């Protein structure tokens, strides 16, 4: 059985693809919002995804969730 870290290269490849597709659609719009309120915005966004899952069976978008986490991390650690 693989260790979790051994999945990281495939996950990074999939996340890179997701972020590339998101960039085509959204550009750098994530930079228009700052750190203030990011937790509440994320919670609201995630709650919407949870509601879609519970009410319509829409799968949770794990790569998009990871992308949102990356944005939060960049804002907090890089000051973007």
Secondary structure, DSSP 8 states (H G I E B T S, - for coil): ---GGGGHHHHHHHHHHHHHHHHHHHTTGGGGS-STTHHHHHHHHHHHHHHHHHHH-----HHHHHHHHHHHHHHHHH--
